[in-house]
Amino acid sequence: MGTTAAAGRPILVIGGGIGGMAAALGLAQLGHPVDLFEQAAEVGEIGAGIQLGPNAFAAMDALGVGPNARRRAVYTDDLVMMDAVDESEVARIPVREAFRERFGNPYAVIHRADIHLSIFEGVQAAPNVRVHTSAKVEKVEIDAGGVRVTDAAGRVHEGAAVVGADGVRSVVRQKLVGDTHRVSGHVVYRAVVPKAEMPADLRWNAAAIWVGPNCHLVHYPLRGGEQYNLVVTFHSREQEEWSIRDGSREEVLSYFTGIGPGPRRLLDLPSSWRRWATADRDPVEKWGEGPATLLGDAAHPMMQYLAQGACMALEDAVTLREALKAAGGDIEQGFRLYESKRIVRTARVVLSVREMGRLYHAGGIERLVRNSLWKGRPAERFYDAMDWLYSWKVATCLD
């Protein structure tokens, strides 16, 4: 018999990001007491914009926070791919009525802080969730009787189970899997610029990507179109280490010498940049043992090329809830069921993301082949290609 949340012992969720918040909310909805540990002094999110596929809305609706996020999202008309070298349009995928009809939900963009707040509002309304801030977990112990975590202040917290949602440098994953990350060499710069500073001819209601050799640029509107999210990615010349820090305009400009003047204008807009040296992990066949499992970036860190990191974490949270429900209170059985339904799907996304990055950053003849394959392709063919990803539903998440 597996572990149960007997005698009111909480499930410990490590990490208060999008995935951790969603997991805490889903577990609370089953009646479990939850202790959520966030290392920052305040609950919140850093970063800029993120994209939300229909699968993310399906997951948020299942958690009851869909209306919160929908109020704050910007609904794009199209996904647009432009060639950054000759400034030609490679592909335009409408995400309007036909897209919504096909997948049951919209495609949207949102500030990361706004989606985080939308989930946190649900957590705040749950009486059985306690949020601990300034609580960086440094040690995890797991045995048949439950779990103990120790934070940086030396405080020990006990629970029936632990869910590691503590991101790409997960302490829980180190305990359960013990693998190492893979530094991609791809550097991402992110910034937000006011609408007034965005060139009028680029104020598209679209998630737009300009693809170039070993680099690309992304822009889309945020917060009712009053801001624009700007993301640039390039293959670094340096030996990178996984990190986040302030970036420099000079570095960005040095990597985008081969693109046209239209997209190059975007590089002059931000007054400040944040620089992410990205990494992922090779997918693994096992996430947990006993009353312990992983979720979100702790389970399947991925690069950004399919805009699915947050979407996958939301799917994880809902599937975890449904698996525990199906297991009738047996936490270990529920955790293993959850893992069995998520590991292959998320591995497919991680590997697809890597391949998509290669296509985006094609140069030479590969660039021309990519453009010829996608130019003029009907929207329905793009929809068919993305069906496996966007058609996720809570009703079938355990099938």
Secondary structure, DSSP 8 states (H G I E B T S, - for coil): -----GGG--EEEE--SHHHHHHHHHHHHTT--EEEE-SSSS----S-EEEE-HHHHHHHHHHT-HHHHHHH-EE-SEEEEEETTT--EEEEEE-SHHHHHHHSS--EEEEHHHHHHHHHHHHHT-TTEEEE-S--EEEEEEETTEEEEEETTS-EEEESEEEE---TT-HHHHHHT----EEEEEEEEEEEEEGGGS-GGG--SEEEEEEETTEEEEEEEEGGGTEEEEEEEEE-SS---SEEEE--HHHHHHH-TTS-HHHHGGGG--S--EEEEEEE----S---BTTEEE-GGGT----STTS-HHHHHHHHHHHHHHHHHHTTT-HHHHHHHHHHHHHHHHHHHHHHHHHHHHHHT--HHHHHHHHHHHTT--HHHHHHHHHHHHT--GGGTT-
